[in-house]
Amino acid sequence: MTITPGTRPRGHQGRTMQTDTVKRFLNALSPASREDVQNMPAEKQEQMAAAWEKYLSDDTSLLTLSELDPPSAEHRAAEHVIQDHHRHT
């Protein structure tokens, strides 16, 4: 199969979106937390990234911060997901 640069094979868009979300989630984490998450199975990383996106969109206390300083809001939400994970493991 030949893939033109900048395009994706059909049927892979959903997987790529999940991968992009995981990358964004990992970038929002502190280095220590990032290393912990990278050592988890891919499925768990995707679950945590989805929880991170949900927290970002649902937590009203982050709305103002996300407008003023998006990286800080993303970091705060990512660390919240990590803390939540540790409480449930």
C-alpha positions in Angstrom: 0.0 0.0 0.0 1.3 3.4 -0.9 0.6 6.3 1.4 1.0 9.8 0.3 2.8 12.0 2.9 0.3 13.8 5.0 -2.4 11.3 4.5 -3.6 8.3 6.5 -4.9 4.9 5.4 -8.6 4.6 5.6 -9.8 3.1 8.9 -6.9 4.4 10.9 -8.2 7.9 11.7 -9.7 6.9 15.1 -6.5 5.2 16.2 -4.5 8.2 15.1 -6.8 10.6 17.1 -6.2 8.4 20.2 -2.5 8.5 19.6 -2.5 12.2 19.3 -4.6 12.5 22.5 -2.1 10.3 24.3 0.8 12.4 23.1 -0.8 15.6 24.2 -1.6 14.0 27.6 2.0 12.8 28.0 3.3 16.3 27.1 1.1 17.9 29.8 2.5 15.7 32.5 5.5 16.3 34.8 8.6 14.3 33.7 8.1 11.8 36.6 4.4 11.2 35.9 5.2 11.0 32.1 7.6 8.2 32.8 5.1 6.3 34.9 2.4 6.6 32.3 4.8 5.6 29.5 5.5 2.3 31.3 1.8 1.5 31.3 0.1 -0.6 28.6 -1.2 1.4 25.6 -4.8 0.7 26.5 -4.4 2.2 29.9 -2.6 5.3 28.5 -5.5 5.8 26.1 -8.0 5.5 29.0 -6.1 8.1 31.0 -5.8 10.4 28.1 -9.6 10.2 27.5 -10.1 10.9 31.2 -7.8 13.9 30.9 -9.7 15.3 27.9 -13.0 14.8 29.8 -11.6 16.5 32.9 -10.4 19.5 30.8 -13.8 19.9 29.2 -15.9 19.3 32.4 -14.1 21.1 35.2 -15.4 24.6 35.3 -12.5 25.7 37.5 -10.2 25.2 34.6 -12.2 27.3 32.1 -10.6 30.6 32.9 -7.1 29.1 33.3 -7.5 27.3 30.0 -8.2 30.7 28.3 -5.3 32.5 30.0 -2.7 29.7 30.2 -3.7 26.6 28.2 -0.5 24.6 29.1 -1.1 25.2 32.8 -4.7 24.0 32.6 -3.6 20.9 30.6 -0.9 20.2 33.2 -3.2 20.6 36.1 -5.8 18.3 34.5 -3.2 15.7 33.6 -1.8 15.6 37.2 -5.4 15.3 38.5 -5.9 12.2 36.3 -2.6 10.8 37.7 -3.7 11.4 41.3 -7.0 9.9 40.6 -5.4 6.8 39.1 -3.1 6.4 42.2 -6.1 6.6 44.5 -7.8 3.8 42.6 -4.9 1.4 42.3 
